[in-house]
Amino acid sequence: MSPTALALNSVQHEDHSSLIGLARLMAMAFRGEDLSGLGQQLLARAGLDDAAAMMDLCTLLQLRGDPATALALQPHALELQRHYPLLPDRQASPIRLLAIMAAGDLMTNVPLEFLAQGAGFRLDLLYLTPGQPLPAELPEHDLAIVALSELDRNLPTLHWLEAVLADWPRPLLNRPQAVAKMGRDRISRTLQALPGVSMPLTVRLDRATLARIAAGEEALANYLSDGDLPAIIRPVDSHAGKGLCKLESAADLAAYLQNQPEAEFFVARFVDYRSRDGQFRKYRVMMINGRPYLGHMAISDHWMVHYLNAGMTESADKRAEEAAVMRTFDQGFARRHARALAAIQQQLGVEYFGMDCAETRGGQLLIFEAGTAMSAHAMDPVDLFPYKQPPMRKLFNGFLQMLEHRLKEDSGLQRMGQILPFNAARGERQVRPGL
């Protein structure tokens, strides 16, 4: 049965226990709070078949470094319940956003909870699985968004969702066919020739091929059309620097393979993006309906820059520079790279995604990766990072404005007679031929 033939009946909040959610749990963990008591409470509720408690416990276990136990628990929760409402601490908007989710770890889906908390709108999480029918009752919502990330393991679900969501009776963001094209190797080919953009070609190589390169039987340049060693390597579907390494020689590759058990890896040429002062600067830019917002900028003397290990907390000078960049982002970074950012948006066609990027010495926008699952949050301590609050509020409001704009756009089409109002009783929306 197609989605347009399903009744989109309202599911009241009291019918499902609400989640604590990733944003609240991660904020508590980020502040260093003792979560053992909460964990025991969730465990007791989970023993009573409380699906929301199971899902929160799954999140908490992952934050505490036990993904195996977490992911063993998750299927039991989803057997009991596939819809989880999440109400913000401060409800500033009546908008209801439905997130189409997939089972998996914290990198499987877009962390929309931070946006819902920051902007104050209701978020409903709905987990769908290929081969399972859609629920007979779907939560009422104003818009929906495909929350799956572009990871390889999500591709079967994304392809399945193309047909499932083709005639969804509400405005739909981040359509699955667009998200599916954003994998590291695929997107590097897509962005190769865009004006003002530099993105090294990423290739997928299996273990046997890499072993031949490490043994000197083949050259990496046979696979990397735009370069050779030095190169960076990481396991397929890895994030947050896990398994990421810079290779200077074939001997480095041989040693790397001894320590990494995975079967497939992404490899790209290394780009030295140091500024003239010898520091590496990496920007987290979130794209919302074509407009760039700065999530953070990290400064480090090491090429592998992560905000948490870049020494931002310890250095007042680094924080002062980040504050200045955030304050002048629209007139500075965003203006310098306006043409490149517009070309990327047009090429990808995804309403919400993030990019980790830098600037080359030649002035190009250097893209390390782009994807939908990058986080944007306001968890940093206000006493050390007071300058982050205004740009993060701007980002959260930008996301809410995108939702409001899509709703107005959809209402305009209805008034023009191109789309008739959604019939909640029949569960379908009728589309008239063009005027």
DRENDO-1510 file (C-alpha; in Angstrom, 1 decimal, always signed):
<recs>
REC; n; res; u; v; w
REC; 1; MET; +0.0; +0.0; +0.0 .
REC; 2; SER; +1.4; +3.4; -1.0 .
REC; 3; PRO; +1.8; +6.2; +1.7 .
REC; 4; THR; -0.9; +8.2; +0.0 .
REC; 5; ALA; -3.4; +5.4; +0.7 .
REC; 6; LEU; -2.5; +5.4; +4.5 .
REC; 7; ALA; -4.5; +7.2; +7.1 .
REC; 8; LEU; -2.2; +9.8; +8.7 .
REC; 9; ASN; -4.1; +9.7; +11.9 .
REC; 10; SER; -2.9; +11.8; +14.8 .
REC; 11; VAL; -1.1; +9.9; +17.5 .
REC; 12; GLN; -1.4; +11.8; +20.8 .
REC; 13; HIS; +1.6; +12.3; +22.9 .
REC; 14; GLU; +0.2; +10.5; +25.9 .
REC; 15; ASP; -0.1; +7.3; +23.8 .
REC; 16; HIS; +3.6; +7.0; +23.8 .
REC; 17; SER; +6.1; +7.8; +26.5 .
REC; 18; SER; +8.4; +10.6; +25.4 .
REC; 19; LEU; +12.1; +10.3; +25.0 .
REC; 20; ILE; +14.7; +12.1; +27.1 .
REC; 21; GLY; +16.5; +12.2; +23.8 .
REC; 22; LEU; +20.1; +12.5; +22.5 .
REC; 23; ALA; +20.4; +16.3; +23.0 .
REC; 24; ARG; +19.6; +16.2; +26.7 .
REC; 25; LEU; +21.6; +13.0; +27.4 .
REC; 26; MET; +24.6; +14.2; +25.5 .
REC; 27; ALA; +24.5; +17.6; +27.2 .
REC; 28; MET; +24.5; +15.8; +30.6 .
REC; 29; ALA; +27.4; +13.7; +29.5 .
REC; 30; PHE; +29.3; +16.7; +28.1 .
REC; 31; ARG; +29.0; +18.5; +31.4 .
REC; 32; GLY; +30.5; +15.5; +33.2 .
REC; 33; GLU; +27.4; +14.6; +35.2 .
REC; 34; ASP; +27.1; +11.2; +36.9 .
REC; 35; LEU; +24.6; +9.3; +34.8 .
REC; 36; SER; +24.8; +6.0; +36.7 .
REC; 37; GLY; +21.6; +6.8; +38.7 .
REC; 38; LEU; +19.7; +7.7; +35.5 .
REC; 39; GLY; +21.0; +4.5; +33.8 .
REC; 40; GLN; +19.6; +2.4; +36.7 .
REC; 41; GLN; +16.2; +4.1; +36.4 .
REC; 42; LEU; +16.1; +3.5; +32.6 .
REC; 43; LEU; +17.2; -0.1; +33.1 .
REC; 44; ALA; +14.3; -0.7; +35.6 .
REC; 45; ARG; +11.8; +0.9; +33.2 .
REC; 46; ALA; +13.2; -1.1; +30.3 .
REC; 47; GLY; +12.6; -4.3; +32.3 .
REC; 48; LEU; +8.9; -3.3; +32.2 .
REC; 49; ASP; +8.9; -3.2; +28.4 .
REC; 50; ASP; +9.1; +0.7; +28.3 .
REC; 51; ALA; +10.3; +1.2; +24.8 .
REC; 52; ALA; +11.2; +4.9; +25.3 .
REC; 53; ALA; +13.4; +3.9; +28.2 .
REC; 54; MET; +15.1; +1.2; +26.1 .
REC; 55; MET; +15.8; +3.8; +23.4 .
REC; 56; ASP; +17.2; +6.3; +25.9 .
REC; 57; LEU; +19.3; +3.5; +27.5 .
REC; 58; CYS; +20.6; +2.6; +24.1 .
REC; 59; THR; +21.7; +6.2; +23.6 .
REC; 60; LEU; +23.2; +6.4; +27.1 .
REC; 61; LEU; +25.2; +3.2; +26.6 .
REC; 62; GLN; +26.7; +4.5; +23.4 .
REC; 63; LEU; +27.7; +7.8; +25.0 .
REC; 64; ARG; +29.4; +5.7; +27.7 .
REC; 65; GLY; +31.3; +3.7; +25.2 .
REC; 66; ASP; +29.3; +0.4; +25.0 .
REC; 67; PRO; +27.8; +0.3; +21.5 .
REC; 68; ALA; +27.5; -3.5; +21.4 .
REC; 69; THR; +25.1; -3.7; +24.4 .
REC; 70; ALA; +23.2; -0.6; +23.1 .
REC; 71; LEU; +22.7; -2.0; +19.6 .
REC; 72; ALA; +21.6; -5.4; +21.1 .
REC; 73; LEU; +18.9; -3.6; +23.1 .
REC; 74; GLN; +17.6; -1.4; +20.3 .
REC; 75; PRO; +15.7; -4.1; +18.3 .
REC; 76; HIS; +13.7; -5.0; +21.3 .
REC; 77; ALA; +12.5; -1.4; +21.7 .
REC; 78; LEU; +11.6; -1.1; +18.0 .
REC; 79; GLU; +9.6; -4.3; +18.2 .
REC; 80; LEU; +7.5; -2.6; +20.8 .
REC; 81; GLN; +7.3; +0.8; +19.3 .
REC; 82; ARG; +8.5; +2.6; +16.2 .
REC; 83; HIS; +7.3; +6.1; +16.9 .
REC; 84; TYR; +8.9; +8.3; +19.6 .
REC; 85; PRO; +7.8; +11.8; +20.3 .
REC; 86; LEU; +10.3; +14.3; +21.6 .
REC; 87; LEU; +9.0; +17.6; +23.1 .
REC; 88; PRO; +11.5; +20.5; +23.6 .
REC; 89; ASP; +12.1; +22.0; +27.0 .
REC; 90; ARG; +10.8; +25.3; +25.6 .
REC; 91; GLN; +8.1; +25.0; +22.9 .
REC; 92; ALA; +8.5; +28.2; +20.9 .
REC; 93; SER; +6.8; +26.9; +17.7 .
REC; 94; PRO; +3.7; +24.8; +16.9 .
REC; 95; ILE; +5.5; +23.1; +14.0 .
REC; 96; ARG; +5.6; +19.3; +14.2 .
REC; 97; LEU; +8.5; +17.7; +12.3 .
REC; 98; LEU; +8.5; +14.0; +11.5 .
REC; 99; ALA; +12.0; +12.4; +11.2 .
REC; 100; ILE; +12.2; +9.2; +9.1 .
REC; 101; MET; +14.8; +7.2; +11.0 .
REC; 102; ALA; +16.7; +3.9; +10.6 .
REC; 103; ALA; +17.9; +1.6; +13.4 .
REC; 104; GLY; +21.6; +1.9; +14.2 .
REC; 105; ASP; +24.3; +3.8; +16.1 .
REC; 106; LEU; +24.5; +7.5; +16.7 .
REC; 107; MET; +26.0; +8.1; +13.2 .
REC; 108; THR; +23.1; +6.4; +11.4 .
REC; 109; ASN; +20.7; +9.4; +11.6 .
REC; 110; VAL; +20.9; +13.2; +11.6 .
REC; 111; PRO; +21.0; +14.5; +15.2 .
REC; 112; LEU; +17.9; +16.6; +14.8 .
REC; 113; GLU; +17.2; +16.7; +18.5 .
REC; 114; PHE; +19.7; +19.5; +19.0 .
REC; 115; LEU; +17.8; +21.6; +16.4 .
REC; 116; ALA; +14.4; +20.8; +17.9 .
REC; 117; GLN; +15.7; +21.8; +21.4 .
REC; 118; GLY; +17.4; +24.9; +20.2 .
REC; 119; ALA; +14.5; +26.1; +18.0 .
REC; 120; GLY; +11.7; +24.9; +20.2 .
REC; 121; PHE; +9.6; +22.7; +17.9 .
REC; 122; ARG; +8.1; +19.2; +18.4 .
REC; 123; LEU; +10.1; +16.4; +16.8 .
REC; 124; ASP; +8.6; +12.9; +16.2 .
REC; 125; LEU; +11.0; +10.0; +15.4 .
REC; 126; LEU; +9.7; +7.3; +13.2 .
REC; 127; TYR; +11.9; +4.2; +12.6 .
REC; 128; LEU; +11.2; +2.4; +9.3 .
REC; 129; THR; +12.8; -0.8; +8.0 .
REC; 130; PRO; +12.8; -2.3; +4.5 .
REC; 131; GLY; +10.5; -5.3; +4.4 .
REC; 132; GLN; +8.3; -4.1; +7.2 .
REC; 133; PRO; +5.0; -2.4; +6.3 .
REC; 134; LEU; +4.5; +1.2; +7.3 .
REC; 135; PRO; +2.5; +1.6; +10.6 .
REC; 136; ALA; -1.2; +1.6; +10.1 .
REC; 137; GLU; -1.2; +4.9; +12.0 .
REC; 138; LEU; +1.4; +7.6; +11.5 .
REC; 139; PRO; +2.0; +10.5; +13.7 .
REC; 140; GLU; +0.3; +13.7; +12.5 .
REC; 141; HIS; +2.9; +16.2; +11.3 .
REC; 142; ASP; +3.4; +19.4; +9.3 .
REC; 143; LEU; +6.6; +18.3; +7.5 .
REC; 144; ALA; +8.8; +15.3; +7.3 .
REC; 145; ILE; +12.6; +14.9; +6.8 .
REC; 146; VAL; +14.6; +11.9; +5.8 .
REC; 147; ALA; +17.0; +11.7; +8.8 .
REC; 148; LEU; +19.2; +8.8; +7.5 .
REC; 149; SER; +22.8; +9.7; +6.9 .
REC; 150; GLU; +24.6; +8.8; +3.7 .
REC; 151; LEU; +26.5; +5.9; +5.2 .
REC; 152; ASP; +26.9; +2.8; +3.1 .
REC; 153; ARG; +24.9; +0.7; +5.5 .
REC; 154; ASN; +21.9; +3.1; +5.0 .
REC; 155; LEU; +21.9; +2.8; +1.2 .
REC; 156; PRO; +19.5; -0.2; +1.0 .
REC; 157; THR; +17.0; +1.7; +3.2 .
REC; 158; LEU; +17.4; +4.9; +1.3 .
REC; 159; HIS; +16.8; +3.2; -2.0 .
REC; 160; TRP; +13.7; +1.5; -0.5 .
REC; 161; LEU; +12.4; +4.9; +0.9 .
REC; 162; GLU; +12.5; +6.4; -2.6 .
REC; 163; ALA; +9.3; +4.5; -3.5 .
REC; 164; VAL; +7.8; +4.7; +0.0 .
REC; 165; LEU; +8.1; +8.5; +0.2 .
REC; 166; ALA; +7.5; +9.3; -3.4 .
REC; 167; ASP; +4.0; +10.6; -2.8 .
REC; 168; TRP; +4.3; +11.6; +0.9 .
REC; 169; PRO; +1.3; +13.8; +1.7 .
REC; 170; ARG; +3.3; +16.4; +3.6 .
REC; 171; PRO; +6.3; +18.6; +2.5 .
REC; 172; LEU; +9.4; +16.3; +2.5 .
REC; 173; LEU; +13.0; +17.5; +3.2 .
REC; 174; ASN; +16.3; +15.7; +2.3 .
REC; 175; ARG; +14.8; +13.3; -0.2 .
REC; 176; PRO; +16.4; +9.8; +0.0 .
REC; 177; GLN; +17.7; +9.8; -3.6 .
REC; 178; ALA; +19.7; +13.0; -2.9 .
REC; 179; VAL; +21.1; +11.8; +0.5 .
REC; 180; ALA; +22.2; +8.5; -1.1 .
REC; 181; LYS; +24.5; +10.5; -3.5 .
REC; 182; MET; +26.5; +12.0; -0.6 .
REC; 183; GLY; +28.8; +9.1; +0.3 .
REC; 184; ARG; +32.5; +10.1; +0.6 .
REC; 185; ASP; +33.5; +8.6; -2.7 .
REC; 186; ARG; +30.4; +9.7; -4.6 .
REC; 187; ILE; +30.3; +13.3; -3.4 .
REC; 188; SER; +34.0; +13.8; -4.1 .
REC; 189; ARG; +33.3; +13.0; -7.8 .
REC; 190; THR; +30.2; +15.3; -7.8 .
REC; 191; LEU; +32.1; +18.3; -6.4 .
REC; 192; GLN; +35.3; +17.9; -8.5 .
REC; 193; ALA; +34.7; +20.5; -11.1 .
REC; 194; LEU; +32.7; +23.1; -9.2 .
REC; 195; PRO; +34.0; +26.7; -9.3 .
REC; 196; GLY; +36.1; +27.7; -6.2 .
REC; 197; VAL; +35.9; +24.2; -4.7 .
REC; 198; SER; +38.8; +21.9; -3.9 .
REC; 199; MET; +37.9; +18.4; -2.9 .
REC; 200; PRO; +40.4; +15.5; -3.3 .
REC; 201; LEU; +39.0; +12.5; -5.1 .
REC; 202; THR; +38.1; +9.7; -2.6 .
REC; 203; VAL; +38.4; +6.2; -3.9 .
REC; 204; ARG; +37.1; +3.0; -2.3 .
REC; 205; LEU; +39.8; +0.2; -2.1 .
REC; 206; ASP; +39.5; -3.2; -0.7 .
REC; 207; ARG; +42.1; -4.8; +1.6 .
REC; 208; ALA; +43.6; -7.0; -1.1 .
REC; 209; THR; +44.3; -4.0; -3.4 .
REC; 210; LEU; +45.9; -2.0; -0.5 .
REC; 211; ALA; +48.0; -5.0; +0.4 .
REC; 212; ARG; +49.4; -5.1; -3.2 .
REC; 213; ILE; +50.1; -1.3; -3.0 .
REC; 214; ALA; +51.8; -1.8; +0.4 .
REC; 215; ALA; +54.0; -4.6; -1.1 .
REC; 216; GLY; +55.1; -2.3; -4.0 .
REC; 217; GLU; +53.3; -4.4; -6.6 .
REC; 218; GLU; +51.0; -1.5; -7.6 .
REC; 219; ALA; +51.1; +2.2; -7.3 .
REC; 220; LEU; +48.4; +4.2; -5.4 .
REC; 221; ALA; +48.5; +6.7; -8.4 .
REC; 222; ASN; +46.9; +3.9; -10.5 .
REC; 223; TYR; +43.7; +4.5; -8.4 .
REC; 224; LEU; +44.0; +8.1; -7.4 .
REC; 225; SER; +43.8; +10.1; -10.6 .
REC; 226; ASP; +44.5; +13.4; -8.9 .
REC; 227; GLY; +47.5; +12.4; -6.8 .
REC; 228; ASP; +49.6; +9.8; -4.9 .
REC; 229; LEU; +51.3; +9.6; -1.5 .
REC; 230; PRO; +51.0; +11.2; +0.9 .
REC; 231; ALA; +47.4; +10.2; +1.3 .
REC; 232; ILE; +44.8; +9.8; +4.1 .
REC; 233; ILE; +43.0; +6.6; +4.7 .
REC; 234; ARG; +40.0; +5.5; +6.8 .
REC; 235; PRO; +37.7; +2.5; +7.0 .
REC; 236; VAL; +34.4; +2.8; +5.1 .
REC; 237; ASP; +31.6; +4.2; +7.2 .
REC; 238; SER; +34.0; +5.5; +9.9 .
REC; 239; HIS; +33.6; +8.9; +11.4 .
REC; 240; ALA; +35.1; +11.2; +14.1 .
REC; 241; GLY; +38.6; +10.3; +13.1 .
REC; 242; LYS; +38.2; +6.6; +13.9 .
REC; 243; GLY; +40.8; +4.8; +11.9 .
REC; 244; LEU; +41.9; +7.9; +10.1 .
REC; 245; CYS; +45.6; +8.1; +9.3 .
REC; 246; LYS; +48.0; +9.9; +7.1 .
REC; 247; LEU; +50.2; +7.6; +4.9 .
REC; 248; GLU; +53.6; +8.9; +3.8 .
REC; 249; SER; +54.9; +5.7; +2.3 .
REC; 250; ALA; +54.0; +2.1; +1.3 .
REC; 251; ALA; +55.6; +1.0; +4.6 .
REC; 252; ASP; +53.1; +3.2; +6.5 .
REC; 253; LEU; +50.3; +1.5; +4.6 .
REC; 254; ALA; +51.6; -2.0; +5.5 .
REC; 255; ALA; +51.7; -1.0; +9.2 .
REC; 256; TYR; +48.2; +0.5; +9.0 .
REC; 257; LEU; +46.7; -2.7; +7.6 .
REC; 258; GLN; +48.2; -4.7; +10.4 .
REC; 259; ASN; +46.2; -2.6; +12.9 .
REC; 260; GLN; +43.0; -2.1; +11.0 .
REC; 261; PRO; +40.8; -5.3; +10.5 .
REC; 262; GLU; +38.2; -3.7; +8.1 .
REC; 263; ALA; +37.7; -5.0; +4.6 .
REC; 264; GLU; +37.2; -1.7; +2.7 .
REC; 265; PHE; +38.8; +1.7; +3.0 .
REC; 266; PHE; +38.4; +5.2; +1.6 .
REC; 267; VAL; +41.7; +6.8; +0.4 .
REC; 268; ALA; +42.3; +10.3; -0.8 .
REC; 269; ARG; +45.4; +12.5; -1.4 .
REC; 270; PHE; +46.5; +14.6; +1.5 .
REC; 271; VAL; +46.2; +18.3; +1.2 .
REC; 272; ASP; +48.4; +20.5; +3.3 .
REC; 273; TYR; +46.0; +23.3; +4.3 .
REC; 274; ARG; +48.2; +25.0; +6.9 .
REC; 275; SER; +47.8; +28.7; +7.2 .
REC; 276; ARG; +50.8; +30.9; +7.0 .
REC; 277; ASP; +51.3; +30.8; +10.7 .
REC; 278; GLY; +51.6; +27.0; +10.5 .
REC; 279; GLN; +48.2; +26.3; +12.1 .
REC; 280; PHE; +45.5; +24.2; +10.6 .
REC; 281; ARG; +42.0; +25.8; +10.7 .
REC; 282; LYS; +38.9; +23.6; +10.1 .
REC; 283; TYR; +35.4; +25.0; +9.8 .
REC; 284; ARG; +32.1; +23.2; +10.5 .
REC; 285; VAL; +29.6; +24.9; +8.1 .
REC; 286; MET; +25.9; +23.9; +8.2 .
REC; 287; MET; +23.9; +24.5; +5.1 .
REC; 288; ILE; +20.2; +25.2; +5.7 .
REC; 289; ASN; +18.1; +25.7; +2.6 .
REC; 290; GLY; +21.1; +27.0; +0.7 .
REC; 291; ARG; +22.3; +29.4; +3.4 .
REC; 292; PRO; +25.6; +28.7; +5.3 .
REC; 293; TYR; +25.9; +28.9; +9.1 .
REC; 294; LEU; +29.1; +28.4; +11.1 .
REC; 295; GLY; +28.9; +25.7; +13.7 .
REC; 296; HIS; +32.5; +26.1; +14.9 .
REC; 297; MET; +36.0; +26.7; +13.9 .
REC; 298; ALA; +38.9; +24.7; +15.4 .
REC; 299; ILE; +42.6; +25.7; +15.3 .
REC; 300; SER; +45.3; +23.1; +15.7 .
REC; 301; ASP; +49.0; +22.5; +14.9 .
REC; 302; HIS; +48.0; +18.9; +13.8 .
REC; 303; TRP; +46.4; +18.2; +10.4 .
REC; 304; MET; +43.7; +16.0; +11.9 .
REC; 305; VAL; +41.6; +18.7; +13.6 .
REC; 306; HIS; +38.8; +17.8; +15.9 .
REC; 307; TYR; +37.2; +20.5; +18.1 .
REC; 308; LEU; +37.5; +18.5; +21.3 .
REC; 309; ASN; +41.3; +17.9; +20.9 .
REC; 310; ALA; +42.3; +21.2; +19.3 .
REC; 311; GLY; +43.0; +22.9; +22.6 .
REC; 312; MET; +40.2; +25.5; +22.2 .
REC; 313; THR; +39.3; +25.2; +25.9 .
REC; 314; GLU; +42.9; +25.8; +26.9 .
REC; 315; SER; +43.7; +28.7; +24.6 .
REC; 316; ALA; +42.1; +32.2; +25.0 .
REC; 317; ASP; +43.8; +33.3; +21.8 .
REC; 318; LYS; +42.1; +30.5; +19.8 .
REC; 319; ARG; +38.8; +31.3; +21.3 .
REC; 320; ALA; +39.2; +34.9; +20.5 .
REC; 321; GLU; +39.9; +34.1; +16.9 .
REC; 322; GLU; +36.9; +31.8; +16.6 .
REC; 323; ALA; +34.7; +34.5; +18.2 .
REC; 324; ALA; +35.9; +37.0; +15.5 .
REC; 325; VAL; +35.3; +34.5; +12.7 .
REC; 326; MET; +31.8; +33.7; +14.0 .
REC; 327; ARG; +31.0; +37.4; +14.4 .
REC; 328; THR; +32.0; +38.2; +10.9 .
REC; 329; PHE; +31.1; +34.9; +9.2 .
REC; 330; ASP; +28.5; +36.3; +6.8 .
REC; 331; GLN; +30.7; +39.2; +5.7 .
REC; 332; GLY; +33.9; +37.1; +5.7 .
REC; 333; PHE; +34.1; +33.4; +5.0 .
REC; 334; ALA; +30.5; +33.1; +3.6 .
REC; 335; ARG; +31.1; +36.0; +1.2 .
REC; 336; ARG; +34.5; +34.8; +0.1 .
REC; 337; HIS; +33.1; +31.4; -0.8 .
REC; 338; ALA; +29.6; +32.4; -1.8 .
REC; 339; ARG; +30.0; +31.2; -5.4 .
REC; 340; ALA; +31.4; +27.8; -4.2 .
REC; 341; LEU; +28.7; +27.3; -1.6 .
REC; 342; ALA; +25.9; +28.1; -4.0 .
REC; 343; ALA; +27.3; +25.7; -6.6 .
REC; 344; ILE; +27.5; +22.9; -3.9 .
REC; 345; GLN; +24.0; +23.5; -2.8 .
REC; 346; GLN; +22.7; +23.4; -6.4 .
REC; 347; GLN; +24.6; +20.3; -7.1 .
REC; 348; LEU; +23.5; +18.3; -4.0 .
REC; 349; GLY; +19.9; +19.4; -3.7 .
REC; 350; VAL; +19.7; +18.6; +0.0 .
REC; 351; GLU; +18.0; +21.1; +2.2 .
REC; 352; TYR; +20.0; +20.4; +5.4 .
REC; 353; PHE; +23.6; +19.1; +5.6 .
REC; 354; GLY; +27.0; +20.0; +7.0 .
REC; 355; MET; +30.5; +20.3; +5.7 .
REC; 356; ASP; +33.9; +20.1; +7.4 .
REC; 357; CYS; +36.1; +22.4; +5.3 .
REC; 358; ALA; +39.0; +24.8; +5.2 .
REC; 359; GLU; +40.6; +27.4; +3.0 .
REC; 360; THR; +43.5; +26.6; +0.7 .
REC; 361; ARG; +46.3; +29.1; +0.4 .
REC; 362; GLY; +45.1; +29.8; -3.1 .
REC; 363; GLY; +41.7; +30.9; -1.7 .
REC; 364; GLN; +39.6; +27.8; -2.6 .
REC; 365; LEU; +37.1; +26.2; -0.4 .
REC; 366; LEU; +38.6; +22.8; +0.6 .
REC; 367; ILE; +36.0; +20.2; +1.4 .
REC; 368; PHE; +37.0; +17.3; +3.6 .
REC; 369; GLU; +33.5; +15.8; +3.9 .
REC; 370; ALA; +29.9; +16.8; +3.5 .
REC; 371; GLY; +27.0; +14.9; +5.0 .
REC; 372; THR; +23.7; +15.1; +6.8 .
REC; 373; ALA; +24.7; +13.6; +10.1 .
REC; 374; MET; +27.1; +16.3; +11.3 .
REC; 375; SER; +26.1; +17.9; +14.6 .
REC; 376; ALA; +25.4; +21.5; +15.4 .
REC; 377; HIS; +24.9; +22.2; +19.1 .
REC; 378; ALA; +25.1; +24.8; +21.9 .
REC; 379; MET; +26.6; +22.5; +24.6 .
REC; 380; ASP; +29.9; +24.4; +25.1 .
REC; 381; PRO; +30.3; +26.0; +28.5 .
REC; 382; VAL; +28.9; +29.6; +28.3 .
REC; 383; ASP; +31.5; +30.9; +30.7 .
REC; 384; LEU; +34.3; +29.9; +28.2 .
REC; 385; PHE; +32.4; +30.2; +25.0 .
REC; 386; PRO; +29.9; +33.0; +25.5 .
REC; 387; TYR; +30.3; +34.1; +21.8 .
REC; 388; LYS; +28.8; +30.8; +20.5 .
REC; 389; GLN; +25.3; +31.4; +21.8 .
REC; 390; PRO; +24.2; +34.1; +19.3 .
REC; 391; PRO; +25.4; +32.2; +16.2 .
REC; 392; MET; +23.9; +29.0; +17.4 .
REC; 393; ARG; +20.6; +30.7; +18.1 .
REC; 394; LYS; +20.8; +32.1; +14.5 .
REC; 395; LEU; +21.5; +28.6; +13.2 .
REC; 396; PHE; +18.6; +27.0; +15.1 .
REC; 397; ASN; +16.2; +29.8; +14.0 .
REC; 398; GLY; +17.5; +29.3; +10.4 .
REC; 399; PHE; +16.3; +25.7; +10.5 .
REC; 400; LEU; +12.9; +26.7; +11.9 .
REC; 401; GLN; +12.6; +29.4; +9.2 .
REC; 402; MET; +13.3; +26.8; +6.6 .
REC; 403; LEU; +10.4; +24.7; +8.0 .
REC; 404; GLU; +8.1; +27.7; +8.0 .
REC; 405; HIS; +9.1; +28.7; +4.5 .
REC; 406; ARG; +8.3; +25.2; +3.2 .
REC; 407; LEU; +4.9; +25.2; +4.9 .
REC; 408; LYS; +4.1; +28.6; +3.4 .
REC; 409; GLU; +5.3; +27.4; +0.0 .
REC; 410; ASP; +3.1; +24.3; +0.2 .
REC; 411; SER; +0.1; +26.3; +1.3 .
REC; 412; GLY; +0.7; +28.6; -1.7 .
REC; 413; LEU; +0.5; +25.6; -4.0 .
REC; 414; GLN; -2.8; +24.6; -2.4 .
REC; 415; ARG; -4.3; +28.1; -2.9 .
REC; 416; MET; -3.3; +28.0; -6.5 .
REC; 417; GLY; -5.2; +24.8; -7.0 .
REC; 418; GLN; -2.2; +22.7; -8.0 .
REC; 419; ILE; -2.5; +20.6; -4.8 .
REC; 420; LEU; -5.7; +19.9; -2.9 .
REC; 421; PRO; -5.6; +19.9; +0.9 .
REC; 422; PHE; -4.6; +16.6; +2.6 .
REC; 423; ASN; -7.6; +14.5; +3.3 .
REC; 424; ALA; -6.9; +13.1; +6.8 .
REC; 425; ALA; -9.9; +10.8; +6.8 .
REC; 426; ARG; -8.9; +9.2; +3.5 .
REC; 427; GLY; -5.1; +9.5; +4.1 .
REC; 428; GLU; -4.3; +10.9; +0.7 .
REC; 429; ARG; -3.5; +14.1; -1.1 .
REC; 430; GLN; -4.8; +14.6; -4.6 .
REC; 431; VAL; -2.7; +16.3; -7.3 .
REC; 432; ARG; -4.3; +18.2; -10.1 .
REC; 433; PRO; -2.7; +18.5; -13.5 .
REC; 434; GLY; -0.7; +21.7; -14.1 .
REC; 435; LEU; -2.7; +24.9; -14.8 .
</recs>
